Amino acid sequence: APPDTMRTLDRGAIDLAELSDDQIQFLADRGMGFVADAIQQAHKDSDTAYVLQSAALVFFMQTGFAMLTVGSVRTKNTKYILL
């Protein structure tokens, strides 16, 4: 194992989000595969949450742009802008 891996794992509190792929593999090789699996699942979960949060922001941006464009045309034309 690289010395960096040992130094990170030997300190008291480990921030699991900061572990690299090599450090996760080090844990798996030492019989702590359940920890490695939990870390990898947490990474996947955070990626999914990021994508969903970004999608929600896109929806809000679309409605905001629709309101902006509706505000710049006459009232009789608003339904054509929103469709």
Backbone as CSV, one residue per row, in Angstrom:
resi,resn,N_x,N_y,N_z,CA_x,CA_y,CA_z,C_x,C_y,C_z
1,ALA,0.840,-1.190,0.000,0.000,0.000,0.000,0.878,1.243,0.000
2,PRO,0.472,2.248,-0.733,1.232,3.495,-0.736,1.244,4.126,0.645
3,PRO,2.302,4.837,0.988,2.368,5.468,2.314,1.224,6.442,2.552
4,ASP,0.773,7.119,1.498,-0.338,8.063,1.641,-1.600,7.351,2.121
5,THR,-1.815,6.138,1.621,-2.982,5.363,2.032,-2.910,5.029,3.508
6,MET,-1.768,4.574,3.959,-1.623,4.212,5.364,-1.798,5.423,6.272
7,ARG,-1.237,6.558,5.882,-1.325,7.747,6.721,-2.788,8.192,6.856
8,THR,-3.534,8.134,5.769,-4.936,8.550,5.817,-5.749,7.608,6.681
9,LEU,-5.490,6.309,6.577,-6.291,5.338,7.309,-5.893,5.229,8.771
10,ASP,-4.682,5.650,9.131,-4.232,5.551,10.510,-4.686,6.717,11.385
11,ARG,-5.075,7.833,10.792,-5.500,8.954,11.637,-6.855,8.629,12.255
12,GLY,-7.230,9.357,13.286,-8.415,9.034,14.070,-9.710,9.039,13.287
13,ALA,-10.116,10.172,12.778,-11.390,10.293,12.073,-11.122,10.292,10.571
14,ILE,-11.776,9.392,9.882,-11.603,9.289,8.431,-12.803,9.938,7.753
15,ASP,-12.531,10.879,6.868,-13.593,11.462,6.063,-13.747,10.585,4.832
16,LEU,-14.804,9.793,4.786,-14.965,8.793,3.739,-15.088,9.414,2.356
17,ALA,-15.557,10.632,2.270,-15.720,11.277,0.968,-14.379,11.624,0.333
18,GLU,-13.330,11.724,1.141,-12.023,12.109,0.627,-11.151,10.925,0.225
19,LEU,-11.651,9.708,0.394,-10.843,8.541,0.050,-10.745,8.390,-1.464
20,SER,-9.546,8.097,-1.943,-9.342,7.890,-3.373,-9.680,6.445,-3.732
21,ASP,-9.667,6.153,-5.015,-9.947,4.784,-5.464,-8.896,3.800,-4.949
22,ASP,-7.639,4.247,-4.878,-6.584,3.382,-4.343,-6.818,3.055,-2.875
23,GLN,-7.263,4.025,-2.120,-7.525,3.810,-0.697,-8.727,2.894,-0.495
24,ILE,-9.741,3.026,-1.351,-10.895,2.135,-1.269,-10.469,0.707,-1.591
25,GLN,-9.627,0.548,-2.610,-9.113,-0.775,-2.965,-8.266,-1.348,-1.827
26,PHE,-7.509,-0.501,-1.143,-6.715,-0.925,0.010,-7.622,-1.507,1.097
27,LEU,-8.748,-0.845,1.347,-9.699,-1.357,2.334,-10.264,-2.703,1.901
28,ALA,-10.610,-2.803,0.633,-11.180,-4.053,0.131,-10.175,-5.193,0.238
29,ASP,-8.904,-4.911,-0.039,-7.863,-5.943,0.044,-7.608,-6.398,1.475
30,ARG,-7.913,-5.582,2.454,-7.661,-5.907,3.864,-8.872,-6.537,4.547
31,GLY,-9.851,-7.011,3.764,-11.008,-7.679,4.359,-12.078,-6.717,4.825
32,MET,-11.994,-5.481,4.438,-13.012,-4.504,4.820,-13.829,-4.107,3.592
33,GLY,-14.192,-5.123,2.812,-14.942,-4.889,1.586,-16.275,-4.218,1.827
34,PHE,-16.891,-4.503,2.975,-18.176,-3.879,3.271,-18.039,-2.365,3.391
35,VAL,-16.906,-1.888,3.894,-16.667,-0.445,3.975,-16.468,0.126,2.577
36,ALA,-15.694,-0.593,1.757,-15.458,-0.151,0.387,-16.767,-0.095,-0.392
37,ASP,-17.619,-1.097,-0.193,-18.923,-1.109,-0.876,-19.798,0.057,-0.422
38,ALA,-19.771,0.353,0.865,-20.569,1.466,1.390,-20.078,2.800,0.833
39,ILE,-18.772,2.938,0.710,-18.210,4.178,0.160,-18.599,4.331,-1.302
40,GLN,-18.479,3.247,-2.076,-18.835,3.311,-3.488,-20.320,3.599,-3.661
41,GLN,-21.162,3.029,-2.815,-22.600,3.307,-2.892,-22.892,4.760,-2.542
42,ALA,-22.171,5.297,-1.575,-22.354,6.706,-1.210,-21.959,7.612,-2.368
43,HIS,-20.909,7.253,-3.097,-20.497,8.030,-4.260,-21.585,8.001,-5.339
44,LYS,-22.154,6.821,-5.571,-23.222,6.694,-6.566,-24.454,7.495,-6.145
45,ASP,-24.790,7.430,-4.863,-25.950,8.168,-4.362,-25.761,9.673,-4.496
46,SER,-24.551,10.133,-4.218,-24.304,11.574,-4.339,-24.339,12.009,-5.802
47,ASP,-23.882,11.151,-6.715,-23.974,11.470,-8.141,-25.434,11.569,-8.579
48,THR,-26.259,10.640,-8.113,-27.679,10.650,-8.462,-28.359,11.898,-7.910
49,ALA,-28.048,12.259,-6.683,-28.644,13.454,-6.087,-28.235,14.707,-6.859
50,TYR,-26.992,14.757,-7.309,-26.519,15.906,-8.083,-27.278,16.033,-9.405
51,VAL,-27.488,14.912,-10.086,-28.205,14.936,-11.364,-29.659,15.366,-11.156
52,LEU,-30.307,14.838,-10.125,-31.704,15.214,-9.867,-31.827,16.683,-9.483
53,GLN,-30.905,17.175,-8.691,-30.926,18.584,-8.300,-30.688,19.481,-9.515
54,SER,-29.797,19.082,-10.388,-29.535,19.857,-11.605,-30.752,19.859,-12.521
55,ALA,-31.443,18.731,-12.624,-32.652,18.660,-13.444,-33.737,19.583,-12.904
56,ALA,-33.880,19.639,-11.591,-34.873,20.537,-10.998,-34.527,21.991,-11.301
57,LEU,-33.264,22.342,-11.257,-32.854,23.711,-11.594,-33.163,24.039,-13.051
58,VAL,-32.990,23.083,-13.942,-33.307,23.310,-15.357,-34.791,23.590,-15.529
59,PHE,-35.644,22.844,-14.822,-37.084,23.097,-14.921,-37.432,24.500,-14.450
60,PHE,-36.833,24.925,-13.359,-37.101,26.274,-12.866,-36.572,27.333,-13.831
61,MET,-35.450,27.061,-14.466,-34.918,28.023,-15.442,-35.834,28.128,-16.647
62,GLN,-36.428,27.015,-17.070,-37.352,27.049,-18.204,-38.590,27.887,-17.878
63,THR,-39.136,27.707,-16.688,-40.317,28.498,-16.332,-39.951,29.972,-16.176
64,GLY,-38.786,30.249,-15.655,-38.343,31.638,-15.529,-38.178,32.301,-16.880
65,PHE,-37.613,31.585,-17.839,-37.455,32.142,-19.178,-38.815,32.333,-19.842
66,ALA,-39.752,31.412,-19.599,-41.101,31.570,-20.144,-41.756,32.836,-19.592
67,MET,-41.603,33.081,-18.310,-42.177,34.300,-17.718,-41.504,35.553,-18.285
68,LEU,-40.219,35.486,-18.538,-39.497,36.612,-19.116,-40.016,36.929,-20.526
69,THR,-40.179,35.890,-21.334,-40.650,36.120,-22.701,-42.104,36.561,-22.741
70,VAL,-42.943,36.029,-21.857,-44.349,36.447,-21.800,-44.445,37.915,-21.402
71,GLY,-43.559,38.352,-20.562,-43.593,39.751,-20.132,-43.180,40.727,-21.209
72,SER,-42.606,40.231,-22.283,-42.149,41.134,-23.347,-43.063,41.156,-24.567
73,VAL,-44.207,40.473,-24.509,-45.159,40.490,-25.631,-46.519,40.961,-25.156
74,ARG,-47.405,41.236,-26.115,-48.757,41.673,-25.760,-49.545,40.521,-25.144
75,THR,-50.570,40.843,-24.380,-51.350,39.848,-23.643,-51.979,38.824,-24.566
76,LYS,-52.452,39.245,-25.731,-53.132,38.309,-26.629,-52.183,37.247,-27.188
77,ASN,-50.875,37.465,-27.136,-49.909,36.513,-27.694,-49.257,35.605,-26.649
78,THR,-49.645,35.750,-25.407,-48.966,34.970,-24.353,-49.184,33.471,-24.494
79,LYS,-50.373,33.039,-24.911,-50.607,31.592,-25.014,-49.720,30.968,-26.082
80,TYR,-49.373,31.710,-27.144,-48.509,31.164,-28.185,-47.055,31.057,-27.680
81,ILE,-46.674,31.959,-26.810,-45.323,31.918,-26.264,-45.184,30.711,-25.309
82,LEU,-46.199,30.490,-24.490,-46.114,29.434,-23.486,-46.271,28.037,-24.054
83,LEU,-46.871,27.910,-25.221,-46.997,26.589,-25.832,-45.705,26.284,-26.495
